[in-house]
Amino acid sequence: MRPEHVAANRLIDIALTGKRKTYRAELDKIRAGSSAVAYDNIVRLAAMQYRMQTQDHRYMSWRAEWMRQNRNDN
């Protein structure tokens, strides 16, 4: 899984909890550790997948893989 996918998955997981301060802190952390292009890609991927997941209940392959890994860890 690409680093952009991992970061986007973390953003989605936080967004699903509804914790805005935590979400903004994660965005700041990503912005500080990434180039502008990478940051834009991460935010775009997270927004697109979040909409697909909450509205259509569809998952991109990288999100489905992340969810499978997290389910097996619990």
CNS distance restraints for C-alpha pairs under 8 A (distance, minus, plus):
assign (resid   1 and name CA) (resid   5 and name CA) 6.37 0.50 0.50
assign (resid   1 and name CA) (resid   6 and name CA) 6.91 0.50 0.50
assign (resid   1 and name CA) (resid  62 and name CA) 6.76 0.50 0.50
assign (resid   2 and name CA) (resid   6 and name CA) 6.53 0.50 0.50
assign (resid   3 and name CA) (resid   7 and name CA) 6.24 0.50 0.50
assign (resid   4 and name CA) (resid   8 and name CA) 6.06 0.50 0.50
assign (resid   4 and name CA) (resid  38 and name CA) 7.15 0.50 0.50
assign (resid   4 and name CA) (resid  41 and name CA) 7.22 0.50 0.50
assign (resid   4 and name CA) (resid  42 and name CA) 5.35 0.50 0.50
assign (resid   5 and name CA) (resid   9 and name CA) 6.01 0.50 0.50
assign (resid   5 and name CA) (resid  42 and name CA) 7.10 0.50 0.50
assign (resid   5 and name CA) (resid  45 and name CA) 7.62 0.50 0.50
assign (resid   5 and name CA) (resid  62 and name CA) 6.56 0.50 0.50
assign (resid   5 and name CA) (resid  63 and name CA) 7.72 0.50 0.50
assign (resid   6 and name CA) (resid  10 and name CA) 6.31 0.50 0.50
assign (resid   6 and name CA) (resid  66 and name CA) 7.91 0.50 0.50
assign (resid   7 and name CA) (resid  11 and name CA) 6.35 0.50 0.50
assign (resid   7 and name CA) (resid  30 and name CA) 7.56 0.50 0.50
assign (resid   7 and name CA) (resid  42 and name CA) 6.59 0.50 0.50
assign (resid   8 and name CA) (resid  12 and name CA) 6.20 0.50 0.50
assign (resid   8 and name CA) (resid  42 and name CA) 5.32 0.50 0.50
assign (resid   8 and name CA) (resid  43 and name CA) 6.71 0.50 0.50
assign (resid   8 and name CA) (resid  45 and name CA) 6.30 0.50 0.50
assign (resid   8 and name CA) (resid  46 and name CA) 4.67 0.50 0.50
assign (resid   9 and name CA) (resid  13 and name CA) 6.12 0.50 0.50
assign (resid   9 and name CA) (resid  46 and name CA) 6.80 0.50 0.50
assign (resid   9 and name CA) (resid  63 and name CA) 6.62 0.50 0.50
assign (resid   9 and name CA) (resid  66 and name CA) 7.18 0.50 0.50
assign (resid  10 and name CA) (resid  14 and name CA) 6.27 0.50 0.50
assign (resid  11 and name CA) (resid  15 and name CA) 6.03 0.50 0.50
assign (resid  11 and name CA) (resid  23 and name CA) 6.64 0.50 0.50
assign (resid  11 and name CA) (resid  26 and name CA) 7.07 0.50 0.50
assign (resid  11 and name CA) (resid  27 and name CA) 7.71 0.50 0.50
assign (resid  11 and name CA) (resid  46 and name CA) 6.55 0.50 0.50
assign (resid  12 and name CA) (resid  16 and name CA) 6.14 0.50 0.50
assign (resid  12 and name CA) (resid  46 and name CA) 6.02 0.50 0.50
assign (resid  12 and name CA) (resid  47 and name CA) 7.96 0.50 0.50
assign (resid  12 and name CA) (resid  49 and name CA) 7.93 0.50 0.50
assign (resid  12 and name CA) (resid  50 and name CA) 6.20 0.50 0.50
assign (resid  13 and name CA) (resid  17 and name CA) 6.76 0.50 0.50
assign (resid  14 and name CA) (resid  18 and name CA) 6.77 0.50 0.50
assign (resid  14 and name CA) (resid  19 and name CA) 6.61 0.50 0.50
assign (resid  14 and name CA) (resid  22 and name CA) 7.07 0.50 0.50
assign (resid  14 and name CA) (resid  23 and name CA) 5.85 0.50 0.50
assign (resid  15 and name CA) (resid  19 and name CA) 6.72 0.50 0.50
assign (resid  15 and name CA) (resid  20 and name CA) 7.48 0.50 0.50
assign (resid  15 and name CA) (resid  23 and name CA) 6.45 0.50 0.50
assign (resid  19 and name CA) (resid  23 and name CA) 6.22 0.50 0.50
assign (resid  20 and name CA) (resid  24 and name CA) 6.10 0.50 0.50
assign (resid  21 and name CA) (resid  25 and name CA) 6.09 0.50 0.50
assign (resid  22 and name CA) (resid  26 and name CA) 6.19 0.50 0.50
assign (resid  23 and name CA) (resid  27 and name CA) 6.24 0.50 0.50
assign (resid  24 and name CA) (resid  28 and name CA) 6.18 0.50 0.50
assign (resid  25 and name CA) (resid  29 and name CA) 6.20 0.50 0.50
assign (resid  26 and name CA) (resid  30 and name CA) 6.16 0.50 0.50
assign (resid  27 and name CA) (resid  31 and name CA) 6.03 0.50 0.50
assign (resid  28 and name CA) (resid  32 and name CA) 6.11 0.50 0.50
assign (resid  29 and name CA) (resid  33 and name CA) 6.32 0.50 0.50
assign (resid  30 and name CA) (resid  34 and name CA) 5.90 0.50 0.50
assign (resid  30 and name CA) (resid  39 and name CA) 6.70 0.50 0.50
assign (resid  31 and name CA) (resid  35 and name CA) 7.32 0.50 0.50
assign (resid  31 and name CA) (resid  36 and name CA) 7.40 0.50 0.50
assign (resid  31 and name CA) (resid  39 and name CA) 5.89 0.50 0.50
assign (resid  34 and name CA) (resid  38 and name CA) 5.88 0.50 0.50
assign (resid  34 and name CA) (resid  39 and name CA) 5.82 0.50 0.50
assign (resid  35 and name CA) (resid  39 and name CA) 6.08 0.50 0.50
assign (resid  36 and name CA) (resid  40 and name CA) 6.16 0.50 0.50
assign (resid  37 and name CA) (resid  41 and name CA) 6.23 0.50 0.50
assign (resid  38 and name CA) (resid  42 and name CA) 6.13 0.50 0.50
assign (resid  39 and name CA) (resid  43 and name CA) 6.21 0.50 0.50
assign (resid  40 and name CA) (resid  44 and name CA) 6.01 0.50 0.50
assign (resid  41 and name CA) (resid  45 and name CA) 5.98 0.50 0.50
assign (resid  42 and name CA) (resid  46 and name CA) 6.09 0.50 0.50
assign (resid  43 and name CA) (resid  47 and name CA) 6.06 0.50 0.50
assign (resid  44 and name CA) (resid  48 and name CA) 6.07 0.50 0.50
assign (resid  45 and name CA) (resid  49 and name CA) 6.08 0.50 0.50
assign (resid  46 and name CA) (resid  50 and name CA) 5.90 0.50 0.50
assign (resid  47 and name CA) (resid  51 and name CA) 6.23 0.50 0.50
assign (resid  48 and name CA) (resid  52 and name CA) 6.29 0.50 0.50
assign (resid  49 and name CA) (resid  53 and name CA) 5.89 0.50 0.50
assign (resid  49 and name CA) (resid  59 and name CA) 6.82 0.50 0.50
assign (resid  49 and name CA) (resid  60 and name CA) 6.90 0.50 0.50
assign (resid  49 and name CA) (resid  63 and name CA) 7.74 0.50 0.50
assign (resid  50 and name CA) (resid  54 and name CA) 6.03 0.50 0.50
assign (resid  51 and name CA) (resid  55 and name CA) 5.68 0.50 0.50
assign (resid  51 and name CA) (resid  56 and name CA) 7.55 0.50 0.50
assign (resid  52 and name CA) (resid  56 and name CA) 5.13 0.50 0.50
assign (resid  52 and name CA) (resid  57 and name CA) 6.10 0.50 0.50
assign (resid  52 and name CA) (resid  58 and name CA) 5.45 0.50 0.50
assign (resid  52 and name CA) (resid  59 and name CA) 6.77 0.50 0.50
assign (resid  53 and name CA) (resid  57 and name CA) 4.38 0.50 0.50
assign (resid  53 and name CA) (resid  58 and name CA) 5.14 0.50 0.50
assign (resid  53 and name CA) (resid  59 and name CA) 5.98 0.50 0.50
assign (resid  59 and name CA) (resid  63 and name CA) 5.93 0.50 0.50
assign (resid  59 and name CA) (resid  64 and name CA) 5.82 0.50 0.50
assign (resid  60 and name CA) (resid  64 and name CA) 6.22 0.50 0.50
assign (resid  61 and name CA) (resid  65 and name CA) 6.10 0.50 0.50
assign (resid  62 and name CA) (resid  66 and name CA) 6.21 0.50 0.50
assign (resid  63 and name CA) (resid  67 and name CA) 6.20 0.50 0.50
assign (resid  64 and name CA) (resid  68 and name CA) 6.17 0.50 0.50
assign (resid  65 and name CA) (resid  69 and name CA) 6.22 0.50 0.50
assign (resid  66 and name CA) (resid  70 and name CA) 6.19 0.50 0.50
assign (resid  67 and name CA) (resid  71 and name CA) 6.03 0.50 0.50
assign (resid  68 and name CA) (resid  72 and name CA) 6.28 0.50 0.50
assign (resid  69 and name CA) (resid  73 and name CA) 6.29 0.50 0.50
assign (resid  70 and name CA) (resid  74 and name CA) 6.53 0.50 0.50
